[in-house]
Amino acid sequence: MDKGEKTDIINKFELHEGDTGSTEVQVALLTERINQLTGHMTANRHDYSSQRGLLKLVGQRRRLLTYLSKQDVGRYHSLIAKLGLRK
């Protein structure tokens, strides 16, 4: 992910100007990295170090989403709707 893509994601999910650390921004950035690594893993099935990194990112995103659902359910539902995480 280059700097432009990251800036676009931050601008789309920020809660206020200059917000880079809110839960929504962190989850959106993790989701983008997970999507990129998923594409890499389909081409390179035996890259086990990348597979471990992917699983760690998925776990981190899950923890952040659990935190957000406990803090504010409305923000949680709007975030998963924007990212298309749940069906």
C-alpha positions as CSV (number, residue, x, y, z in Angstrom):
1,M,0.0,0.0,0.0
2,D,1.5,3.3,-1.0
3,K,1.2,6.6,0.8
4,G,-1.6,7.9,-1.5
5,E,-3.8,4.8,-0.9
6,K,-3.2,5.1,2.9
7,T,-4.1,8.8,2.9
8,D,-7.3,8.1,1.0
9,I,-8.4,5.4,3.5
10,I,-7.6,7.7,6.4
11,N,-9.6,10.6,4.9
12,K,-12.5,8.3,4.2
13,F,-12.8,6.9,7.8
14,E,-11.5,9.7,10.0
15,L,-13.8,11.0,12.7
16,H,-12.2,14.5,12.7
17,E,-9.5,16.3,10.9
18,G,-6.1,14.7,11.4
19,D,-7.5,11.6,12.9
20,T,-5.2,8.6,12.3
21,G,-5.6,6.5,15.4
22,S,-9.3,6.0,15.8
23,T,-10.6,2.4,15.8
24,E,-12.4,3.0,12.5
25,V,-9.2,4.1,10.7
26,Q,-7.1,1.3,12.2
27,V,-9.6,-1.3,11.1
28,A,-9.9,0.1,7.6
29,L,-6.1,0.1,7.2
30,L,-5.9,-3.5,8.5
31,T,-8.6,-4.6,6.2
32,E,-6.7,-3.2,3.2
33,R,-3.5,-4.9,4.3
34,I,-5.4,-8.2,4.8
35,N,-7.0,-7.9,1.3
36,Q,-3.5,-7.4,-0.2
37,L,-2.0,-10.3,1.7
38,T,-4.9,-12.5,0.8
39,G,-4.1,-11.9,-2.9
40,H,-0.5,-12.7,-2.3
41,M,-1.4,-15.9,-0.5
42,T,-3.5,-17.2,-3.4
43,A,-0.4,-16.9,-5.7
44,N,2.1,-18.1,-3.1
45,R,0.5,-20.9,-1.1
46,H,3.6,-22.0,0.6
47,D,4.7,-18.7,2.0
48,Y,4.2,-19.6,5.6
49,S,5.8,-16.5,7.1
50,S,3.3,-14.3,5.2
51,Q,0.5,-16.6,6.3
52,R,1.4,-16.1,9.9
53,G,1.5,-12.4,9.4
54,L,-1.9,-12.5,7.8
55,L,-3.4,-14.4,10.7
56,K,-1.9,-11.9,13.2
57,L,-3.5,-9.1,11.3
58,V,-6.9,-10.8,11.2
59,G,-6.6,-11.4,15.0
60,Q,-5.7,-7.7,15.6
61,R,-8.7,-6.6,13.5
62,R,-11.0,-8.9,15.3
63,R,-9.9,-7.5,18.7
64,L,-10.4,-3.9,17.5
65,L,-13.9,-4.8,16.2
66,T,-14.8,-6.4,19.5
67,Y,-13.6,-3.3,21.3
68,L,-15.7,-1.1,19.1
69,S,-18.8,-3.2,19.4
70,K,-18.6,-3.0,23.2
71,Q,-18.0,0.8,23.1
72,D,-20.5,1.9,20.5
73,V,-22.7,-0.5,18.6
74,G,-23.8,2.1,16.1
75,R,-20.3,2.9,15.0
76,Y,-19.5,-0.8,14.8
77,H,-22.5,-1.5,12.5
78,S,-21.7,1.4,10.2
79,L,-18.0,0.4,10.0
80,I,-18.7,-3.2,9.0
81,A,-21.3,-2.0,6.5
82,K,-18.8,0.4,4.9
83,L,-16.1,-2.3,4.7
84,G,-18.4,-5.1,3.8
85,L,-17.0,-7.5,6.4
86,R,-20.2,-9.3,7.5
87,K,-22.9,-10.8,5.4
